[in-house]
Each structure stands twice: as C-alpha cells, then as structure tokens.
Amino acid sequence: MARAYLSIGANLGSRYETCKQAIALLDQVEGLTVTQVSCAWETEPVGLTDQPQFINLAVGIDSALSVHDLHLACQEIEKKLGRKHIQRWGPRVIDLDILLQEDLVLNEDGLVIPHQRMHERRFVLAPLAELAPGLIHPQIKKTVGQLLRELGPDGPQVKKISNPEI
C-alpha cells in the first residue's frame, strides 16, 4: 500500500456536497482506502479570477493501485460527478488532483507527481498541512508546513469553514 494525498475542489453547484460525494466514490474504489479528510476551505479562484469561490479539501489515501490507475480512478469520478473540461482554470463542478504519492517523482504527459504547482497554492497547502504538516515535498525538500508559511500573506486567500454552505 502506498500513501497518497489528493486535492479535491469545486466551485459550481452544491460545492461541499459534491466534494463529499467524490470522497465517498474514492472510498468505493477497489484497492483504495480514504484514511484522512481535511476540513473544508473556501478559497479564492486562481488563474481565471472572475468565477465563484471554491471549496477545497485534502484527503489522505492508502492505495494498492498504480499511480496511473489512481489517476484514471480520479478521472472517472470527475466524469461521474459531471466534470467537463471546458476552460483551463475555469469553473468546475469537481476537480481531483493527485498531489503526492510517497516520494514518487513522475513527469509524463497528463500526469505529474508531485503536482507541479502545489507548492505555490495556498488552497492546496492549507488543507494538506492540516493532514500532514511534516510531509516532505520530494523535489523541494521542504515540509508542507514550511511551504505554506513561505507563501506569506499575499495572494489568493483561504478560509477554513466549519459549517459549509450548500
């Protein structure tokens, strides 16, 4: 079993409910067990900023799947929940990204592990730091907690929410 961490986000429809459905569907994948779920975080959009705010979470999983099969499972869940790839960084009903899988470093068309921009994104690091602040980025060699602190106060903001709307 390999330990992996995923980012889950949504900014269309019932954002939090859709994220919860994605987690439930992940837990139904044979060979995969969801072991940790962060709180929900409401986050400002990045890239294309003229769109609704996101709900983002991080999940820790134990997986017997290859990273390629895990990626396919994430894509199938996105499709099942109505994700359509229309516009880069645009609004979406659901988004599942593999952030890290142990110390794996992989750079292939369509699959990059660790996620290539995770260290620059507060909406990824804040929920992940809640689950694993001491987790070390295998390329940058810093912990998730360090990377989050190094972002400083500028840039898109995130807010932990205890009772998500929807």
N, C-alpha and C positions, 0 to 999 in steps of 0.2 A: 504494500500500500504506500502510495506517495501522498504527501500533504501538499495541497494546492490552495491558493487563495483566489477568489473571484470577486469582481466588482459587478454590482447589479444596479441599474439605474433606469428611471422612466420619467417622462415629463408630459405625457398625454394620457387622457382618460383617468381612471382610478389608479393613480401612480403607486401608492403604497400597496393596494390590493394586488396589483399586477406583479409587483416585486415579491410579495408573499407567495403568489401562485408560482412564480419562477423557482423560488426556493423549494416549494413542495414538489415541483416537477423534477428538480435536480435530485432530490432525495429518493425519487422513484426510479432513477437510472440504475440499472443493474451494475454492480461493481463500484458504486459511488455512495458515500455517506456524508451528509452535511453534519459537521461537528460543532460549528460556531456560526453565529449570526450577530452582526453588529446592530446597534440602534439605527434607526432611520435618520438621515441627514438631509435637510433641504438645502439645495445648492444652486448658486447662480450658474447659468449656462456658460460654456467656454467655446470659443471659436465664433459661432454664429450666436450672438447675444440677444437678438430680438426674437425670443421664444419663451415659453413658460419655464419656471424654475423646475429643477429636477428633485426627485427623491433618490438618494443613493444609499447603498448598503454594501458591506463586505461580508463574504462568507468564507469560512474555512471548510475544506472538504478532505476526506480521505478517499483516495481513488486507486482502484486497481486497473483503471483504463490507461491506455497510452495517452500522451498529451494530444495527439491527433484525434483520437476517439472522444476525448473530453471536449475538444473544440467542436467537433461535429455534434455532440450532445447539446452543447450550448446553442449552436445554430438552430438545431431542431426545436429547442424550447422557445427560442425567439420567434421562429416561424409559427409554432403552435399558438403563441400568445398574440400573433398578429403583426409582428415586426415586418416592415417593408423598408428596404434600403433605398431611400429616395434622394437624400441630400446629406453630404458629409457634414457632420457635427450638427445636423438638423434635429428637429423634434422627433421623438420616437416613443412608441408605446412600451418598449423594453429594450435593454441593452445588457448583454452578459459578456464580460471580458475576463480572460484568464490573466491574472496579474503575475503570479509566481507559481512555480511548481518546484519545491525544494531548491536546489542550487542549479537547476537547469537553465542553460543559455541556448536559445534557438532562434535563428533568423531565417525564415523561409517565406516565400510568397504567401501572404494571407495569415501567417502565424508567427508572431514574435514574442518570445518569452525571455526575460521579463517584459511586461508590457512597456513599449518604448517611451511612453510619456508619463508613466505612473509617478515618477519622482518629481514631476513638475505640477502635479494636480492635487490640490487640497481636497477636492471631492473624492479622490481615491485614497489619499493618505490618511485623512481623518478617520473614516470608518475602519480602515485596515489597522491603524495604530491602536484603535480600541481593542482589537482582537489580538494583535501580535506586535507590540511596540518595539520589541527587541529583535524582530525578524530582520535579517541582513539581506540587503539587495546584492545579488551575486556578482554584479558588474561594478557597481559604485562602491561597494564595501562599507556602506553605512546602514544603520538601522532605520526602520520605517519611522520611528520616533524622531531620530536626528533629521531625516529628510523633511518631515513635517515642520519641525522647528526652523529649519533653514529657509523655508518659504517666506517667512516674515509676514507682516501684516497686510501687505499689498496683494492685489489680485482678487479674483472671484472668491466670494465668501461662502462659508458653510455654517449651518446651524443645526445642532442636534435637536431632534424633536421627540418628545416623549409620547404624545398622542397625535400621530399623523392624521391629517385630514383624509378625506375621500369618502 
